[in-house]
């Protein structure tokens, strides 16, 4: 996986350096890290209730519940965590 850690501010200005936006591979990982546990938990919690449903209807229910959790809850948190970690790394590296 390629890690992009270029900054939007030069190191010599004394301002905080910020990481570049996530690339396609990083976004895929963030989405997977959000979707997999969400679907697993939903299936464990509601599996018996969803089992008798037609597969298409079951998928509709899962997607209707999982997508908002991922888009509004988990993915933004993981993106903030990524930015926090890379910002600390960039700023620590620029002080050397």
Buried (B, 14 or more C-beta within 10 A) or exposed (E): EEEEEEBEEEBEEEEEBBBBEBEEEBBEBBBEBBBEEBBEEBBEEBEEEBEEEEEEEBEEBBEEBBEEBBEEEBBEEBBEEBBEEBBEBBBEEBEE
